[in-house]
């Protein structure tokens, strides 16, 4: 177990622990039922499914991006229904490079939960390496989850506008370089990036085997980012930025924020500047 990650071996040894909750976050953009169907087919023993769009987001509006912050009463009710309170250690996994699991990790941290981790590899790697899987859906006693918001983890669109002229703030764009450069835009209505942003592609968190890189490799990735700066991370809709947030926090960066609305929120305001 590291600061924010656990290995398959660690989870194997602890998956029957009554103080562990394992959350399956598999989700395919454009195929909203695919993740849950995959969960029903098989999953890690004692894992409960948590849906990116139904549980970790609220319905899309004019502003707020493609995956807005969920209604926190609904989110805390979901956590309570699956037996998560402040005493539980939570481990999240997915099959999307850790992006969806990292979104859940960030949300739980944001609402004040301390012991939350992401599996250091994909579900496919877990399964292909011969670790136990099941089709059984567990049930846990209902509990109470108390929200204690960490507002300092979240940045707004207004914060981003102010950061563009602020040398003490570093803005990180986590999207594919072609999207950052505005050469391709397969999802959103406008192409480009927020002025002054630097591109750190989120998939560079992973090695060629789909496992999270070791600390020294992550440190090398972010070698140009000063520790004393405020860092705001964004992506297309506040999901794939979360692996970069997790990595930066693991490296000891203390002032890291997520622009949850991200690019899809930024371009919803016609007056906002765009660079290519």
N, C-alpha and C positions, 0 to 999 in steps of 0.2 A: 504494500500500500504506500503510495506517495501522497503528496499534498492533496491532489484532486483526482487521482487515478487509482484503480485497483486492477490487478492482473487476473487472468482466468484461474490461476492456481489459488489465489487468495479467495476468489468468489466460490470456487469449488469447495473449499474448506469451511466456508461460512454461510453457504446458501440455506442451510436449515436452521440457522440461528434465529430465534424468535424476535430479536431486536434488529434484524435486517429486513429491509423491504427492497425487492428487486423490481425495477420498472422497465418494461419493454417499450421502447419509443420508436420502433420501426415505422417509417412513413415514406411514401413516394409522392413527390409533387406531381399533380395532375392525375393521380390515381388514389383518391382519398380513402378508399377501402382496402387498398393493397396491404398496408401495414397490419391492420387487424386480422385480415385473412391469413397473412403469414404467421401471426401470433397463434391463431387457432390451429394452424397446421402443426406447429411445434414451437417450443420456447424453452428458456432456461427454467428449471424447476422453481416453483414459488414466485415466478414473475407475474406481475399484473400489467395489463396494457394501458398506456397513457397516450392519447391521441394529440398530435401536433395542433390540429385545427379545432377539435372539439374541446380539448382540455387546456392546451397551452396557448390558445389565442381566442380572441372574440371575433364576431363577424366583421367583415371588411366594411369600412365606411369611406367617406370622401377623403379623409386624412387618417394617418396612423399606419399606413403601409398595408402590405398583404397579409401580415400576421401580427395584428395589434396585440397589445397586452391584454391578457384575459381578465374578465371580471374576477376580482380577487376573492369575493365571497364565494363564487362558484368554484374557483380553484382550490380554496381552503376546504370547501365541502367535499371536493373530490379526494383530497389528501386524507381527510378525516374518514371518508367512507372506505378507504383501503388500509386503514389502520396506521397512518403516519402521524405521529406527534413529535414533540421535541426530543424524545428519548430514542428515536429510531435512527439507524444509519441507513441511508438510501444509496443504492447503486443503480445507475441507469445505463442502458445499452441500446444500440440500434444496429442497422446494417448499412448506414449511410455515412460512414467515416467518422461517426461520433457527433455529427452536426445536430441531430435531433436530441440525442442524449445530453449534449452540452447546453442546448436551449433549456431543457428541464433542470439541469444543474444550475444554470444562471437564475431561473425563476425561483427555485427553492432558496438559493442564497438571497435573492432579492426580498423574499417574504420572511427572511430571518432564520431559515433552517441552517444549522451549522455542519452537520455530518452528512454530506452528500458527495458522491464520487461518480466518475464515469468509467466504464470498463475500458481497459487499455487496448482493446481490439474489437473487431466486429463480431456480430452474432455468427456469421458464416464461418469465421475462423474458430470460434468456440466449438461449433458443431463439427467442422472438418477435422479438428484436433481430437475428437472423440470424447469431449466432455458431455455430461449427461443432458438429455433433453426430454421433454414431456409434452403431452397434450392436455394434462390436467390443469384446470383453472382454480387457483387457490381462493379461499375466502378468509378474510380477517375481521376481527371485531371492530366495530365502529368506535372511533375515538374523537378527540377534539384537537384541531390544529389552530393554534393562535398565531395570527399574522403580526410580525414586527418588521415593518418595511425598512429596507436599507436604501433610502432615497438617493444616497450618494452613488449608487451603482448605475443609475439611469440618466441618460442625457435626452433632452428635448430638441426639437427642430430649432427653437430659439437659441439654445446653447450652441448648436452647430453654426448658425449664422454668426454668432459672436466669436466662435473659435477660429473662423477663417482669417481674421485679422490679428489673432493672438499668438505670438511666438512661443508662449508657454504651454500651448496645447498642441498635441500631435493627433492628427486625424488619420485613422487607418481604415482603408477599404479592403475588405476580405474577399472580394469577388475574383473570378477568373480574370487574368490580365487583359484578355480581349474585350471583356465587358468594361473593365476599368478604363481602357483606352477609348472606348466608344466604337470599336471596330465591329463588334457584334452585340446585339441585345435581344436574346431569344424570349425574354419574359416581360420586361417592363416597357412602357410606352415611349420612353426617352432613353437615349444612350449617352454614356459619358460618366463623369464622376464629380463629386463635390470638390470645389476649388480648394487647393492646398493639401488634399489627401495623398497619402502614400499607399502603395499597393503591396499588401502582404497576403498572398493567396492562402486561404484557410487550409487547403489540402496539403500544403507544405508542412502542416503539423504532423503528417503521417509519413511513414517510410513506404518502401515499395511493396511491403507485405500488408499494408493497411493497418499497421500498428502505430500507436503514438510514438513519436521519436523520443529519445532519451533527453534528459535535462540539458546536457551539454550541446546537443544538436539544436534544441529549441533556443538556447541562449545565443548560439551563433546566428540563428535566423533573425533575432531581434537585437543584434549587436549595436545597430545604429540608433536604437530608441533609448533616450536618456531616462534614467530611473526617476529623476525628480520632476519630470513633466506630467501634466495631466494628459491622459490618453483616452480618446474616444474612438470606439471601434464600430464600424457598420458593415453591412453587406447589402443584399437585395431586400430582405424583409425581416432582419433581426434573428435569423436562425444560424446561418453559416458564419456569422461574426463570432458566435459564442465559443467555438474552439480556440480562436485567437485570444479571446478574453480569458479563457481558462488557462492557456499557456502563459500568458503574461502574468497573471496572478500567481501561478505556480513558480515563476521565476523571481517573485518578490516585488513586482511592480504594484505599488499600493494604491495608486489613483487611476484606476482603469474603469471606464464607463462604457455602457452599451447604448448606442443610438438605436433603440428598438424598432422604430419605424423605418429606419435605414433609407436606402435609395428610393424605394417605392413610395415612401412618405415625402421625401425631399422633393421629388418631381411632381407631387400633387399640388404644390404651390407654384403657380406659373412665374412668380417674381423671383424665385430662387435661381441663382446662377449655376451653370453647368460648364464643366471643362471637358475637352476631349484631347 
